[in-house]
Amino acid sequence: MEHSQGTDAGPVLAGRYRLGEVLGRGGMGKVWRAHDEVLHRTVAVKELTAGLYAAEADRAVLHARTQKEARAAARITHPGVVTVHDVVEYDNRPWIVMQYVDGPSLADAARESGEIEPREAARIGLHVLSALRAAHRAGVLHRDVKPGNVLLARDGQVLLTDFGIAAIEGDSTITRTGELVGSIDYLAPERVRGGDPGPASDLWSLGATLYTAVEGRSPFRRTSPLSTMQAVVVEEPPPPRRAGPLGPVITALLRKEPGDRPTAAETERMLLDAMEGREPREAQAYVPTQLIPGAARRGHPAPDGSTARLPRPGRAYAPATLAGPAGAPGYRRPGGGRWRPVLAVLAAVVVLGTAAGLLAARYDEDDDGSRTGGSVSWAIHTPAPGTPNPSSDPEEADPGIPDGWHRVQDPAGFSIVVPLDWRRRTEGSQIDYTPDDGRHRVRISIDPSPDFETPFAHTRNIEKDLAKRLPGYTRLGLRSNTYRDRPGCLWEFTWVEAGDHPGPRHGIDQLYYAETGGPEYALYMTGPEEDWPVSRERFDTMLRSWRPPGGNG
């Protein structure tokens, strides 16, 4: 939203909110500074102007969206979400009364300074992520995360605002069938393709927002809405050059497929590393062309838990997800050759929509004051490309043994790489390797004949019991995945232990079926919360090195 100044006082709304100057305006409306004459405080009031000259049906939709924005924000209790105080009717329109934030938007700050310093951008990203996680827990998808909707208070607080096109769980959609709404260069690819948004869509928009913050420009902004949507769907962004340690995090968040992006918990750890000036090593699992010291001989985990490896010395590596100069040897357009159907559908949408009078695209003055982006409301129906998840053949090569580690051949038949000082111990049918009597440990469980159809179903059953038994149990992630080309489940959680190793603890468990119906293998790592990043790195190394009994799986 473009900020402007004015001095004319406006009317009094609902007998208490006296409008002052205009703080900002955009394609949908304007925001006023106002004085609450009952509670004697400064507030912000959002006026919907888009419906003033619209048809009655369109006006009804816009008014409903305003009410929806208020409901969405009201569902979220978080200091990083702008509070909605009231919704009042004036001039036959709803007006939203909100918390006043004394400070610029991230778009304004980036425009004034040219770019935001990477560590500061990472700090801002952490606050926005925390607000998004609270929204997602409340069943709300923001769907319009962009620099203009991130407010930077003078006291250092970061707040997320404008839930005007939020998707509320359990609410019937207000958006018309096939209609796509939002600022197009911050829309996730799956939304442009007409797919259903999810939490990963908001994380993609966060990645695009952070890119703009550090680089001073939108990664996908082009000269027209159509070319911008094309870029979002099929083009990779230029590598961020000013992002420092934040660069791999941004690249990870901007993966085209939702399942290839890091989870919110993983993103939080990466942003924390970047904020503290550390290279976010965990991001390398999502950035296959960027290496970290020593990684070339250790390999890296893929985001779905499989063991995709980095190239061997001397092997050419040109993944289809990144494009070199057109015409270069081995060059492939992003999307594995699917770009032509996408463009054809986009072009057809524009032609048909215009002919039918159903296309409504606005070239609003957007976050940087230009008119090449803005919001869009178009019918988009293209099939999702469905890029397959990466996987690997565990027999192709040993991924390498890091310094201070060795491969152990367990009596149970499997083998795994562990640190030199970790020793084997058993607990019933479970096998542990630990250096300190279980304070840090990896546990391998083998079930020859599992009782559940999938590892995910098994994990959900385990969680029901564990959540009751573990004090302070908190699920960080639980999702189906593919490990070693087989159905799996990755589960991560925290709790507070009161027994042998008291204090906050963290655990992560990768289960998978080696064959249909079993056997099922579970590789579980746990350690104190205080040094979890080290334990998580160990876990990833062990996953890469795992060889089940018989060497298959």
N, C-alpha and C positions, 0 to 999 in steps of 0.2 A: 504494500500500500504506500503510495507517495505521500510524504508529509508536507504540509503547507501551513502557513500561519494566517491568522485572521484576527480581527478585533471585535467584530459585530456579535453582540449577545443575541442568543436565540430565545425561543419561548421557554415556558416552564412546562415540563411534562409531568403528568399525574399529580400536579400540585406541589411537586417537591424538587424536581431535577431541573435546575436552571442551566440552559446550554450556554457555553462560552465560545471559545474559538475552535475551529476545525483542526484536529490533530493530523488527520490523514484522510485520503480518499482513494477509491479504486473503482473497478468496474461494477461491483455489486452495491457499494454504498460508501458512506463516509463515517468517520469516528469523531465525536466531539468531546472536548473537555467540558465537564459539567460540575455544578456544585449541588450536593445533596443538602437541601435546606432543612431537612429534618434531623439528620445525623451530623451535619456540619463537616462534611468531608468531600474531597475531590473524587469524582468518579469519571469513567469513560462511558459514553453512550454511543452505541452503534445504530446508525440510521440506514434503513434499507431504501436505496434510491433506484435500484434496477427495475423495480416493478411500477414506477410512476407512469411510464408510457407503454407498458406492456399490455398484451391482450389479457382479458379477465382470467383465462385458464392459466396463462403463464404467471400472472400476478398471484394467483392462489398457490401455485407451486413454490414461488419465491417466499411468500409469507410463511408457508408451512416449513420451509427450510430454516427460516429464522427461529421459529419455535423449536425446531429440532436442535439447532445449535445450542440453545439455552438448556434443553433437556440433556444433551450430551455432556456439556460442561458440568452441569449440576450433579451428574452421576459420579464424577471424579473428585476424590478428596486427595489433593496433593499440592504442596507449596509451589510446584513448578507449573501449575495450570492456572491461568487467569480465572479468577472467581467471577461467576455471574451472580449479581445481587438481585436483579429484578428484570421482568419483562413487562413493558407497559404499552398500551394502545394510544396512538396519537395520530391524527390525520388519517384514520382508517388503516394504519400500518403498525406492525409490532416494532418496538425499539428495545434493544438489549442494554441494560445498565450493568456495567462491569467494573471490576477492580481497575483503578488507574495505576499505570506503571510509569514512573518518572525515568525515562531513558529511551534511547533509540531502538529500532529494530535491528536485527543482525544485518539486514539488507542495507540500512542506512549506515551502520558502522563500517561495513565492508566498502561501501561506496565512498565514504569520507576518507578512509585510511588507505584504500587501494587493495588491501588484503588484511586478514587477521592472522596474527602469529600462530603457528601450528599448535603450540601447547595450550594457548588460550582457546583456540578453536576446539581442541579436544575436551577442555573443561566445559565449554558451552555444550558440546555434543553429549557429554555425560549427563548434564542437567536435562536436556531435551529427551534423552533416552529414558531417564528415570520417569519423566512425565508420561512418555508414551507407554511404558510398562504399566504404570498405574491406570492409564486409560484402557489398555488391553485387558487388564484384570477386571475392569468394570464393564467389559463387553463393548467398548467403543473403539472404533478405528478412526483416526483423525482424517486421513485421505488427502490432506492438503498441507503437509509439512514442507515449508520453504523458508528462506531467509526472512521474508516479510512477516511471517507469523511467529518468529522467535524474538522476544523482547528482552532487552538487556537493561536492567534497572541500574541506576547510579550506584547502588550499594553492592553490586556484583551479582545480584540474584538474576537467574535466567528463567523466563516464563514462556510457555507455549500458549498461543491464543488462536482464535478463529476456528471453531469446530462447525463451521457453517455447512460443510458437506460431509460431516462425519457419518459413518455407518454405525447404527446402534443395534446391538444384539437384541433380537426379539421385536424390533420395530419394523413395520412394513416400510419398504423403501419409498422415498418421495421422488427419487430420480426416475424419469420415464424409462420405459423399456429401451435398451440399446443406447441410452444417453450416457455420455462420459463427461464428468465435470471436474474441473480443477485447473491448476496452472501446469500447462502441458509439459514444460521441460523438467518438472519435478514429479511427474506421474511415473509410477513403476511400469515396466514393459508389459506386465500381465494385465494391467488396467487398460493400457492403450490397445491391447489385443482383444479386449472385451471380456477378460476373465474376472473371476471374483477376487476382490482384494482380501488380504489377510494381514496379520501383524508384520510379515516380511515386506509387504508393500510400503508400510510406513518407514521401515528401516532403510529401504532403498531411497526413499525421499530424504531421509536423514543423511545418507551418503552424498546425494546430490547437493544438499544444503551445505555440508561441510566442505565439499569441493569448491563451491562458490565462495565460501568464507575465506579459504586460504589462497585461492587462485584469483579472486576478484571477478570471476565470470562464471556463468552457468556452463556445465560440461556439455549440454546437448542443445543449447540455444542456437537456432539457425535463422534463416531469413524469412521463413514463413511457418505457420502452424503445421502444414503438411510435412515440410522437410524436418521440422523439429520432432514430430512424432516418428518419422522414419528413423531419425538418429537415435531416439530412445529405444526403439525396438531392435534395430539391427546393427548399430554402430557402437564401437567401444569409445569411451571418452579419451581425450588426450591424456597421457600420463601426467598426474599432478607434479609440478616441478618445485613448488614452494611448500609442500606439505610436510617435509621431513618425516619423522616417524609416524605421522598420521596418514601418510600416503597409502601404505598397504591396507589400512583399515577402510579407507574410502573405496579403494579398488574392490575389497571383499564385499562391501555393502552394495556395490553397483553391479554385482553379477546379474545376468539377465534372468536366470531362472530362480524363483523364490526358494526352492529347496537347496540351491547352491550357496545361499547367503548364510552368514553366521547367525546364530540365535541371539536374542537380546542379552542373555547372560555372557555369551562369548564376546559380543560387541562391547559390553561393559568392561570386561578385563582388558580388551585391546585398547579402548579409549583411555583407561587408567594408565596403562603402560605409556601411551603416547603423551598423555598429560605430564607424566613424570620424566619425559625425555628418553624413555627406553624404547628400543625396537620391539614392536609387538610381535613376538615370534609366532604366536598362535595364528596370526593373520596369514602366515605363509601357506597354511593349508588351503586357503582360498585364493591365493595369488600364485599359480603354478609357474609363472615365468620369472618370479623374483626370488633370488636365493639369499640365504643368510649364511654367515660364516660357518663352514663345516657341514652345511646341509646337503651338499652335493653327494656326500658319501653315506648320508644317513637316510635319505628319502624323506617323504612328508606324507601326512595323512590327508586324505580327501575329506571334504565336508560331510560326506555321508558315512564316514567311518571306514571306508575301504582304504587300501594301502597303495594308492597311486604313487609312483616313484618319480623322482627327478631324473633327468637324463644321465646316462653314464658318460664319462669323459669321452669326448670325440663324437658323440651322437648328436645329430642335428635335432633341434626341438622347435617346432613351429605349430603350437596348438591352434585349432581353428577358431578359438574364441578371441584371438588377437590378430589383427591384420597388419601386414607390412605393406610396402608400396605396391600399388596395383601393377601387375605384370611381373613381379619378382618371382623367382623360383619358389614353388610351394605355396604361393599366395592363395588364400581362400577368403572370400568375403565372410564377415561375421554371420553366424547363423547357419553355417554349413550349406550354403546355396539356397536357403529358403527366403532370401530377401525379395526376390521377384514377386512371389505370391503376395507377400505382405504389402509391397508397394502397390500392386494391382488392386488389392482390396481397399487400401487407403484412398487411392485415386477414385475408385468407383463410388466410395462413400461420399466423397466431396461432390462428384457430379450428380449422383442421384439425390443427395440431400439438398443440394442447391435447387435442382429442378423441382423437387417436391415442396420446397419452402420449409423444410424441416431442419435445415442446418443453421445453427446459431453460433458463430465463432466471434469472439470479442478480442480485438487487439488493444487490450487495456495497457495503460502505463504500469509496468510491473515493477519488480523489486529494484531494478537498476534505472528506472525512468524511461526505458526504451519501449517501443511498440512492436517488438518482434516476438514477444512471448505472450504473457497474459493468460487468461483462463479460456477454456474451450468447452463447448457443449456439443459433442458430435456423436453420432451413432457409429460405433466401431465393433465389428464382429469378424475377427480373424482367428484362425485356429492357433492355439499355443504350439510353438515349435516342439516342445517336449524333448529338450536335449537330454540324452541319457546321463545318469550319474556316473562319475568316473569309477573305475574298478581296476583290478590288476590280477595277474596270475601269480599266486604266491610262489610257484615253482620256477618262475622266470629267473630270479636271482635273489641271493641274500641281500637285504637292503643295507647291510653293513653293520658293524659293531662299533659304537662310540667308545672313545677312550674311557677307561675305568669300568667298562662293562664286559660281560662275557655271556656266551650262549650256554644254557644248561639243558641237558637232556633229562627230563623228569622220568622217574620210574613209571608214571602213569601213561607214558608214551608220547606226550607232547614235548615240544621244546620252545624256549623263550629266552630272550636276552634280558638280563637283570644286572644291576650294579654288582661289582665284585664282592662287596661286603654283605650282600643280602643272602640269607640262608633259608633253607627249606624247613617248613614245619607243617604239621597236619592238624586239622580240627575236624574230627569225624571224617566225612568223605571229601572235605574241602582241603585244598592245598594252598598254602601261603608261602610267599617269599618276603622276608622282612629283615631289616638291619637292627631293629630296636624293639623286639618282642611285640610287634604288631602295631606300634604307634604309626609307623608308615608301613604299608603292605600292599602287595598285589595278591589277589585270591583267584584261583582258577577252580571253577565248579563244572562237573561233567554230568549230564543227565542222559543216559542212553535212550530212554523212552519218555520224553516229556508228555505231560498230560494236557497240554494246551496246543491249539491249532497254530498259533504264531508266538514268537518271542514277545511281541507287544502285549498279547493277551496274558501271557505268563507274568510279565513285569507288572501289569496293572493289578493282578491278583496279589503279587508279593507286596506291592505298595500299600494295599488296603491294610494289611497286618502291620507293616513296618511303620506306617504313619501313626498308628496307635501306640506303638512301643517306644519310638524314639522321641525324646523330649525335644520340642522345638523343630520338629521335622518341617522342612520347606522344600518343595519340588522346584528345581531350577529348569528342568527340561525332561521331557519324556516323549519320544517320537520313534516311529518306525524308521528304519534305514536299511541300507544294503551294506553288508560287510563280507568281503571275499566273494562277491557276486551271489550272496545268499541272503534270505530274509533275516533281518536283525532288528534290534531295538537298542537305542542309546538312552540311558537314564542317568540324570545327575541331580544331586540333592545335598542338603546340609542339615545338621542337627547339633544338639549340644549334648555331649557325652558326660555321664556322671560316674562311669565305672573305672576301668583300668587306666584309661587315657582321658582324663576329664578336660572339658573345654569344647569350644566350637570345632566341629569337624566337617569334612567335605568328602563326598564319595561320588564315583562315576562308574557305571557298569555297562559293558557292551555284551549283549547276548546275541547269539545267532544259531540257526539250525544249519549244520553241515550238509544235511540232506533233508528231503521232505519227511517230516515225522521224526526227525532226530538223527543222530544225537544232537543235544543242545549244549553249547559251550557258553560259559559266562566268565568274562574277564573283568574283574572288579578291582578298583584302586581306591584306597582311602588314606587320608592324612589330615593333620591339623589344618584348620582354615588359614592360620597365619602364614604358612609357606605353601599354600595350595598351587600357585603357579609352577613351582618346581615339581610337585607331585603330578600335575597335569602333563607337564612335558615328559616325565618318565612314562606316564600312561600311554601317551602317543607313541613313544619309542617302542614300548612293549607290544602295542597293537601291530605295529609294522613288522615286528620280528616273529609274531606268533606262528607256530606250526603245530597243527593238531596231530593227534596220533595217526600214524600212517602217512603224514605229510600232505593230506588233502584237506580242503575246506576253506 
